[in-house]
Amino acid sequence: MFVPPPLHKGDTLIAIAPSGTLREREKERFEEGLKIWQERGYEIVLEENYEAREGYLAGNDAIRRQALEVAWTNPEYKGIICVRGGYGGARLLENWQWAKINPPKWFIGFSDVTSLLWSLYNENIISLHGPVLTTIAQESQWSIERLFNYIEGEKLPELQGKGWGGKKATGRLLPANLTVATHLLCTPVCPKFNDVILALEDVQEAPYKIDRMITQWRLMGILDKVKGVILGRFSGCDAPESIPSWTVEQVWCDRLQGLEIPIISNLPFGHDGDNACLPVGGKVEIDGETGILSFL
């Protein structure tokens, strides 16, 4: 895997919106996110489509694809930050090929950006599952410092979760939003899952929907291939009070049983809380007994 070189204060990064359009209620958080990067010492260029609107998309596919291409190929930009998630990233990957650049550059986002992160993983390029411009201001100082320290060359400290049992395993970390990732299965964007530690999170999905998606992964045999599973936050994923239901944790316990791999839950990444940055494709070790995720 190719690791982008460390960033330095004074570097210029570009902000793009490859998915959903910026909403009115997000503009204040967007400005706060810009300020966090600027106060760290970075120059942030806003790609002109960041406020575009085509239905729920930040401009049509051609506009967003061109923005992605310019951001990736222009050597002036040392990194790419996504403005927000939403929906639409996968649409850009039809007949898409990443230009060969040396060195590669940091690409930062999560949620719907999963499609682009996975596409870079297939190119053997490490990217960063982490806060977008409209969410970074809601991160704790610990999470923000952790992100900046990593992209500036420091090793990531381990994360502590809840171990569900199983021994240690090492593999390539593959973070994803569960819903987005499920819709990428059996497409050219879907990577091979051998030697993978799968890291999943989601938001606003009822427990039965989580069940349906994980059952699909089981039926496809994917969970028999991975080396381990780590679970982040599943915010807003409660069933309505009037409907009989398992909790999300009960769904995971049921659907992951019998896999005989290490599993860790309650790790601090995902929506609506600390979204600790995770290197997509980075080598990691998980310990199913202690609940520790270590970055190698």
FIMIKOL-303764 format. One record per residue: residue in one letter; x, y, z of N, C-alpha, C in turn. Coordinates in steps of 0.02 Angstrom, whole numbers, padded with zeros to 5 digits, always signed. Layout:
BEGIN
AXYZXYZXYZ
...
This chain:
BEGIN
M+00042-00059+00000+00000+00000+00000+00044+00062+00000
F+00025+00112-00041+00063+00175-00045+00033+00225+00005
V+00075+00250+00050+00054+00298+00100+00071+00368+00074
P+00022+00414+00070+00039+00482+00050+00089+00513+00097
P+00131+00557+00072+00182+00588+00116+00148+00634+00168
P+00183+00646+00224+00154+00689+00276+00140+00759+00249
L+00088+00789+00276+00072+00858+00260+00111+00904+00306
H+00121+00966+00282+00157+01016+00321+00116+01080+00324
K+00120+01115+00379+00086+01178+00385+00109+01224+00329
G+00061+01256+00297+00076+01296+00239+00056+01262+00174
D+00045+01195+00176+00023+01159+00117-00047+01182+00097
T-00061+01175+00032-00127+01192+00005-00167+01128-00006
L-00227+01126+00021-00273+01071+00011-00335+01098-00025
I-00372+01053-00057-00433+01074-00092-00493+01039-00061
A-00547+01075-00054-00610+01048-00028-00658+01037-00086
I-00683+00976-00092-00730+00959-00145-00793+00928-00115
A-00847+00931-00154-00911+00901-00134-00929+00847-00184
P-00904+00784-00175-00917+00732-00225-00984+00699-00218
S-01022+00717-00166-01085+00683-00153-01143+00732-00148
G-01169+00741-00087-01228+00782-00079-01214+00857-00077
T-01266+00895-00092-01261+00968-00092-01257+00994-00020
L-01222+01049-00012-01216+01082+00054-01284+01111+00072
R-01309+01093+00131-01374+01117+00154-01367+01181+00193
E-01421+01220+00193-01419+01286+00225-01399+01281+00299
R-01426+01231+00334-01413+01224+00405-01341+01201+00420
E-01305+01180+00367-01236+01156+00377-01184+01211+00365
K-01205+01268+00340-01155+01318+00318-01113+01344+00377
E-01144+01352+00435-01105+01376+00492-01053+01324+00512
R-01072+01260+00514-01025+01207+00531-00970+01202+00478
F-00988+01214+00415-00940+01213+00360-00887+01267+00371
E-00909+01328+00389-00862+01383+00401-00818+01367+00462
E-00847+01336+00513-00808+01317+00572-00755+01265+00554
G-00774+01218+00510-00727+01168+00488-00669+01198+00450
L-00684+01244+00405-00631+01279+00369-00583+01314+00416
K-00611+01345+00467-00570+01383+00515-00522+01336+00553
I-00545+01276+00569-00502+01228+00605-00441+01211+00563
W-00452+01197+00499-00395+01181+00455-00349+01241+00445
Q-00379+01300+00437-00339+01360+00426-00298+01378+00488
E-00327+01370+00546-00291+01386+00608-00234+01336+00620
R-00239+01277+00589-00184+01229+00594-00126+01249+00548
G-00140+01297+00503-00086+01322+00460-00093+01302+00387
Y-00151+01274+00367-00160+01252+00298-00199+01302+00257
E-00181+01306+00193-00219+01345+00145-00272+01299+00114
I-00335+01320+00117-00390+01278+00091-00422+01313+00031
V-00419+01280-00027-00452+01305-00087-00520+01271-00092
L-00572+01310-00107-00639+01282-00116-00652+01271-00190
E-00662+01209-00209-00679+01194-00279-00747+01226-00294
E-00754+01253-00354-00813+01296-00367-00879+01260-00362
N-00880+01192-00364-00945+01158-00360-00969+01147-00289
Y-00931+01170-00238-00948+01150-00170-01017+01175-00149
E-01042+01227-00181-01110+01252-00166-01159+01238-00222
A-01139+01198-00271-01183+01183-00327-01241+01138-00304
R-01294+01137-00343-01352+01097-00324-01386+01069-00386
E-01395+01005-00386-01432+00969-00439-01474+00917-00403
G-01535+00938-00382-01574+00894-00339-01539+00886-00272
Y-01525+00824-00252-01489+00812-00189-01414+00809-00199
L-01390+00819-00260-01319+00814-00275-01286+00883-00277
A-01221+00885-00266-01183+00947-00270-01162+00960-00342
G-01211+00970-00385-01199+00977-00456-01206+00911-00491
N-01211+00912-00558-01220+00849-00594-01156+00808-00594
D-01161+00747-00618-01104+00701-00615-01043+00728-00650
A-01053+00759-00708-00997+00785-00747-00959+00839-00707
I-00996+00883-00674-00964+00936-00635-00926+00907-00577
R-00957+00859-00541-00924+00831-00483-00865+00787-00502
R-00871+00752-00558-00815+00711-00581-00756+00754-00602
Q-00770+00809-00635-00717+00855-00655-00682+00884-00594
A-00722+00901-00543-00692+00927-00481-00646+00876-00449
L-00668+00813-00450-00627+00760-00421-00563+00751-00461
E-00567+00754-00526-00508+00745-00568-00458+00802-00558
V-00482+00864-00556-00438+00921-00545-00405+00917-00477
A-00445+00899-00426-00417+00894-00358-00363+00841-00354
W-00373+00786-00389-00326+00730-00385-00263+00744-00425
T-00269+00776-00482-00211+00781-00528-00171+00845-00521
N-00201+00898-00494-00164+00961-00488-00112+00956-00433
P-00047+00961-00450+00005+00951-00400+00008+01006-00347
E-00027+01062-00360-00030+01116-00310-00063+01092-00246
Y-00111+01045-00253-00150+01023-00196-00117+00961-00166
K-00100+00965-00103-00066+00909-00069-00115+00861-00035
G-00178+00880-00033-00228+00837-00003-00298+00859-00024
I-00346+00815-00013-00416+00828-00031-00460+00815+00030
I-00501+00865+00047-00549+00858+00102-00619+00860+00071
C-00661+00813+00091-00730+00814+00067-00772+00861+00110
V-00816+00899+00078-00858+00947+00112-00909+00912+00156
R-00941+00860+00129-00992+00822+00165-01003+00755+00130
G-01043+00713+00161-01063+00651+00130-01130+00660+00094
G-01179+00621+00115-01245+00626+00084-01257+00567+00038
Y-01257+00581-00027-01263+00528-00077-01234+00553-00143
G-01203+00508-00181-01183+00524-00249-01112+00506-00267
G-01070+00488-00218-01001+00473-00234-00992+00415-00282
A-01031+00362-00273-01024+00303-00316-01041+00319-00389
R-01083+00369-00400-01102+00387-00469-01041+00410-00509
L-00991+00438-00474-00931+00463-00508-00885+00407-00531
L-00895+00347-00507-00848+00293-00519-00866+00250-00580
E-00920+00266-00615-00935+00231-00677-00882+00251-00729
N-00848+00202-00756-00796+00213-00807-00742+00262-00782
W-00729+00261-00718-00680+00306-00688-00614+00270-00679
Q-00559+00304-00693-00493+00279-00677-00454+00334-00642
W-00423+00316-00585-00381+00365-00551-00317+00376-00592
A-00302+00439-00605-00239+00455-00639-00180+00433-00595
K-00128+00410-00627-00068+00390-00590-00029+00452-00570
I-00025+00464-00506+00013+00522-00482+00065+00497-00431
N+00120+00531-00428+00173+00511-00382+00203+00575-00350
P+00196+00582-00284+00164+00534-00239+00088+00542-00238
P+00052+00493-00211-00020+00502-00202-00033+00554-00148
K-00095+00577-00143-00110+00629-00093-00164+00605-00046
W-00167+00637+00012-00217+00618+00061-00288+00635+00036
F-00333+00587+00046-00404+00596+00028-00443+00582+00092
I-00482+00630+00116-00512+00626+00182-00588+00632+00178
G-00623+00584+00208-00696+00587+00211-00723+00523+00242
F-00789+00520+00248-00821+00459+00274-00894+00458+00251
S-00932+00411+00275-01003+00404+00258-01009+00387+00183
D-01042+00431+00143-01049+00415+00072-00982+00414+00036
V-00932+00446+00064-00865+00447+00033-00834+00377+00035
T-00864+00330+00071-00841+00261+00072-00825+00235+00002
S-00867+00251-00047-00856+00226-00115-00789+00248-00143
L-00770+00311-00131-00707+00337-00156-00648+00309-00117
L-00656+00302-00052-00603+00272-00010-00590+00200-00032
W-00642+00163-00044-00633+00093-00066-00602+00090-00135
S-00620+00137-00179-00591+00138-00246-00516+00151-00242
L-00495+00195-00197-00423+00207-00188-00389+00147-00157
Y-00423+00112-00113-00396+00050-00084-00379+00000-00139
N-00423-00004-00189-00410-00050-00245-00349-00029-00286
E-00330+00035-00280-00269+00060-00314-00208+00054-00269
N-00216+00022-00211-00162+00013-00162-00138+00080-00133
I-00185+00127-00127-00170+00193-00099-00208+00200-00033
I-00172+00217+00020-00203+00228+00085-00236+00297+00087
S-00298+00298+00108-00335+00360+00117-00358+00364+00190
L-00399+00414+00205-00416+00425+00276-00491+00429+00286
H-00517+00381+00324-00587+00382+00347-00589+00428+00407
G-00616+00489+00396-00615+00538+00450-00664+00594+00437
P-00666+00643+00481-00716+00697+00478-00712+00737+00414
V-00770+00757+00389-00775+00802+00332-00780+00874+00358
L-00781+00923+00313-00780+00992+00335-00842+01011+00376
T-00899+00979+00362-00960+00997+00399-00967+00959+00465
T-00919+00915+00482-00924+00879+00545-00864+00888+00591
I-00808+00913+00566-00747+00914+00607-00754+00961+00667
A-00795+01013+00661-00803+01059+00717-00840+01026+00776
Q-00874+00970+00764-00909+00934+00818-00864+00882+00851
E-00803+00874+00825-00756+00827+00855-00727+00855+00920
S-00708+00809+00965-00671+00831+01024-00601+00853+01004
Q-00568+00891+01047-00500+00912+01032-00454+00852+01024
W-00467+00799+01063-00428+00737+01058-00432+00709+00988
S-00491+00706+00959-00500+00677+00892-00468+00721+00838
I-00475+00787+00845-00446+00832+00796-00370+00828+00797
E-00340+00829+00857-00267+00824+00862-00242+00757+00835
R-00280+00705+00847-00261+00638+00823-00258+00638+00747
L-00307+00669+00714-00308+00672+00641-00248+00711+00614
F-00238+00771+00641-00183+00812+00616-00115+00781+00629
N-00107+00752+00688-00043+00720+00703-00028+00664+00655
Y-00079+00626+00636-00068+00570+00590-00048+00593+00520
I-00087+00640+00492-00071+00660+00424-00006+00701+00421
E+00018+00723+00479+00082+00759+00482+00140+00713+00499
G+00126+00647+00500+00182+00600+00504+00188+00559+00568
E+00146+00571+00617+00151+00533+00679+00112+00467+00675
K+00133+00419+00715+00097+00354+00718+00033+00363+00757
L-00019+00327+00735-00083+00331+00770-00080+00292+00835
P-00106+00320+00890-00111+00282+00952-00167+00231+00947
E-00163+00179+00988-00214+00127+00986-00281+00154+01010
L-00334+00119+00990-00402+00135+01012-00428+00078+01055
Q-00467+00096+01105-00495+00046+01152-00570+00039+01139
G-00591-00023+01129-00662-00038+01122-00682-00093+01170
K-00735-00127+01154-00761-00183+01194-00747-00248+01158
G-00705-00290+01186-00689-00353+01154-00745-00404+01162
W-00760-00438+01107-00813-00489+01108-00783-00560+01109
G-00719-00563+01117-00686-00629+01116-00650-00641+01051
G-00613-00696+01050-00572-00710+00991-00501-00688+01004
K-00455-00719+00971-00384-00703+00982-00364-00641+00943
K-00300-00631+00935-00275-00575+00896-00276-00591+00821
A-00281-00539+00781-00277-00546+00709-00247-00483+00679
T-00209-00490+00626-00183-00433+00590-00210-00433+00519
G-00215-00373+00490-00240-00368+00422-00243-00296+00401
R-00268-00285+00341-00277-00217+00314-00344-00190+00337
L-00344-00130+00365-00405-00100+00391-00448-00074+00333
L-00512-00094+00334-00558-00072+00281-00620-00042+00314
P-00618+00024+00330-00676+00056+00359-00730+00071+00308
A-00792+00077+00331-00847+00090+00285-00911+00108+00322
N-00952+00146+00289-01022+00152+00309-01057+00089+00284
L-01093+00054+00329-01122-00010+00312-01169-00006+00252
T-01213+00043+00252-01262+00048+00197-01228+00060+00131
V-01181+00108+00130-01146+00123+00067-01107+00062+00044
A-01071+00029+00090-01031-00029+00072-01074-00086+00045
T-01132-00096+00075-01176-00150+00052-01197-00139-00021
H-01207-00076-00039-01227-00061-00108-01168-00063-00157
L-01107-00072-00131-01049-00079-00174-01030-00153-00186
L-01061-00198-00149-01044-00269-00157-01060-00292-00227
C-01016-00334-00255-01023-00361-00323-01017-00308-00378
T-00989-00249-00361-00974-00199-00411-00898-00197-00420
P-00874-00165-00473-00801-00159-00482-00767-00121-00425
V-00804-00083-00386-00775-00045-00331-00762-00090-00271
C-00795-00146-00268-00790-00190-00209-00721-00223-00207
P-00684-00216-00152-00618-00247-00148-00623-00320-00128
K-00566-00354-00131-00562-00421-00104-00558-00417-00028
F-00588-00464+00007-00594-00460+00079-00545-00505+00116
N-00504-00542+00080-00453-00581+00114-00403-00534+00147
D-00380-00551+00206-00330-00512+00242-00356-00444+00264
V-00423-00439+00273-00455-00375+00290-00481-00377+00362
I-00472-00321+00397-00507-00307+00459-00561-00257+00442
L-00623-00279+00445-00680-00238+00423-00702-00193+00480
A-00710-00128+00466-00732-00079+00516-00795-00045+00491
L-00850-00052+00528-00915-00029+00503-00949+00019+00551
E-00985+00067+00522-01027+00114+00560-01088+00131+00517
D-01138+00162+00549-01197+00183+00510-01238+00232+00551
V-01288+00260+00519-01330+00311+00551-01401+00305+00523
Q-01449+00313+00567-01520+00316+00548-01543+00255+00509
E-01523+00196+00530-01547+00134+00500-01578+00090+00555
A-01640+00070+00546-01675+00029+00596-01639-00038+00604
P-01645-00069+00663-01612-00133+00675-01627-00186+00622
Y-01689-00190+00598-01704-00242+00548-01668-00229+00483
K-01654-00165+00468-01616-00150+00407-01543-00170+00415
I-01515-00157+00474-01447-00180+00489-01444-00256+00481
D-01493-00290+00509-01498-00364+00504-01499-00385+00430
R-01540-00353+00390-01547-00371+00320-01481-00363+00282
M-01445-00309+00298-01381-00298+00263-01329-00349+00284
I-01322-00362+00349-01272-00409+00372-01289-00480+00349
T-01353-00495+00345-01372-00561+00319-01350-00568+00246
Q-01354-00514+00209-01329-00516+00140-01254-00531+00139
W-01215-00498+00182-01143-00510+00186-01130-00583+00204
R-01170-00610+00251-01161-00680+00271-01175-00727+00212
L-01230-00715+00177-01250-00758+00122-01198-00757+00065
M-01164-00701+00059-01113-00694+00007-01046-00725+00028
G-01042-00746+00091-00980-00778+00115-00925-00730+00133
I-00940-00664+00134-00888-00615+00147-00862-00620+00218
L-00906-00630+00266-00885-00631+00336-00846-00693+00353
D-00845-00742+00308-00801-00800+00318-00730-00786+00293
K-00721-00731+00257-00656-00715+00229-00616-00666+00271
V-00651-00620+00306-00616-00567+00341-00579-00594+00402
K-00526-00558+00423-00486-00579+00480-00517-00557+00546
G-00560-00505+00544-00590-00480+00605-00640-00425+00587
V-00681-00406+00637-00731-00354+00627-00727-00306+00685
I-00728-00241+00670-00734-00191+00723-00795-00147+00707
L-00830-00129+00760-00893-00092+00753-00886-00024+00786
G-00905+00028+00749-00905+00095+00776-00974+00113+00802
R-00993+00174+00790-01057+00199+00816-01113+00187+00765
F-01170+00166+00791-01230+00158+00750-01283+00205+00779
S-01275+00270+00763-01316+00322+00794-01384+00327+00761
G-01434+00339+00802-01502+00345+00775-01529+00281+00745
C-01500+00225+00765-01521+00160+00736-01566+00121+00784
D-01610+00157+00818-01658+00126+00863-01724+00114+00827
A-01758+00061+00846-01824+00047+00818-01876+00093+00850
P-01929+00110+00813-01984+00148+00845-02012+00109+00905
E-02032+00146+00956-02055+00114+01018-02115+00068+01007
S-02155+00081+00957-02216+00043+00946-02204-00024+00910
I-02142-00036+00888-02127-00095+00848-02083-00143+00887
P-02103-00207+00894-02059-00255+00927-01992-00261+00890
S-01937-00260+00926-01873-00260+00892-01817-00280+00938
W-01764-00307+00909-01700-00312+00943-01668-00243+00943
T-01619-00233+00987-01575-00175+00982-01523-00188+00928
V-01488-00136+00907-01436-00145+00857-01382-00192+00883
E-01363-00184+00947-01312-00228+00975-01335-00301+00974
Q-01399-00314+00988-01425-00382+00986-01422-00410+00915
V-01436-00367+00866-01431-00389+00796-01360-00411+00780
W-01311-00369+00799-01241-00385+00785-01220-00450+00821
C-01241-00457+00883-01224-00518+00920-01251-00580+00884
D-01312-00575+00860-01343-00631+00825-01310-00645+00758
R-01297-00593+00719-01273-00602+00651-01198-00618+00647
L-01160-00601+00699-01089-00614+00698-01069-00677+00736
Q-01117-00709+00766-01101-00769+00805-01076-00825+00759
G-01031-00865+00785-01006-00923+00748-00951-00907+00698
L-00927-00845+00695-00877-00828+00644-00806-00849+00665
E-00795-00855+00729-00730-00875+00755-00674-00828+00733
I-00688-00764+00735-00638-00713+00722-00643-00661+00778
P-00589-00622+00791-00595-00570+00842-00643-00515+00820
I-00683-00492+00869-00732-00440+00857-00726-00388+00913
I-00727-00325+00894-00725-00270+00942-00782-00222+00925
S-00818-00200+00977-00871-00149+00966-00855-00087+01007
N-00899-00038+01002-00895+00024+01041-00831+00063+01029
L-00806+00061+00967-00748+00102+00950-00771+00172+00929
P-00732+00224+00944-00756+00293+00934-00748+00318+00863
F-00789+00291+00818-00791+00318+00750-00862+00312+00722
G-00878+00356+00676-00945+00356+00647-00977+00425+00653
H-01043+00427+00644-01081+00489+00647-01097+00508+00720
D-01112+00572+00730-01141+00598+00792-01098+00583+00854
G-01036+00598+00849-00989+00588+00904-00919+00588+00877
D-00870+00574+00920-00801+00571+00896-00794+00522+00838
N-00764+00545+00784-00753+00504+00725-00677+00497+00716
A-00647+00456+00760-00575+00447+00759-00552+00424+00690
C-00502+00459+00662-00480+00443+00594-00451+00373+00591
L-00464+00340+00535-00441+00271+00523-00410+00268+00454
P-00348+00243+00448-00316+00237+00382-00346+00179+00342
V-00375+00195+00285-00405+00144+00243-00349+00106+00206
G-00338+00044+00225-00284+00005+00197-00224+00000+00243
G-00226+00034+00300-00171+00030+00347-00168-00038+00380
K-00107-00059+00399-00098-00124+00433-00115-00115+00507
V-00158-00159+00533-00180-00154+00602-00180-00223+00635
E-00183-00222+00701-00193-00283+00740-00252-00272+00787
I-00297-00321+00792-00351-00315+00840-00346-00373+00889
D-00366-00358+00951-00365-00408+01004-00437-00416+01029
G-00468-00472+01014-00537-00483+01032-00548-00491+01106
E-00496-00504+01144-00502-00511+01216-00499-00443+01251
T-00448-00404+01235-00440-00339+01268-00480-00283+01236
G-00501-00293+01173-00538-00241+01138-00494-00185+01111
I-00430-00200+01101-00383-00148+01078-00370-00154+01002
L-00375-00097+00968-00356-00091+00898-00289-00056+00895
S-00238-00088+00868-00171-00059+00863-00153-00048+00790
F-00117+00007+00778-00098+00026+00711-00024+00010+00702
L-00009-00032+00653+00059-00058+00644+00099-00016+00595
